[in-house]
Amino acid sequence: ENPAQIGRGYIAITILDINDNAPEFAMEYETTVCENAQPGQVIQKISAIDKDDPPNGHQFYFSLTAEAANNHNFTLQDNKG
């Protein structure tokens, strides 16, 4: 090493938050539907959590699969909660 070619300095590195935690259900759900359930009856309320702090967290939504979306026996309602 040639001491004339060595330099030293200080740098500051800022680590930005990344979306490193996927959303997950708030608890484990097991849902059953009685055969005499009425049309429009709520059969399950679900919620999810995201361990990331905003702005990368808390920006998710639920949706039905294409097969379920075409089945008029089930619907999904967003309670904005």
Order of alpha helices (4+ residues) and beta strands (2+ residues): beta-beta-alpha
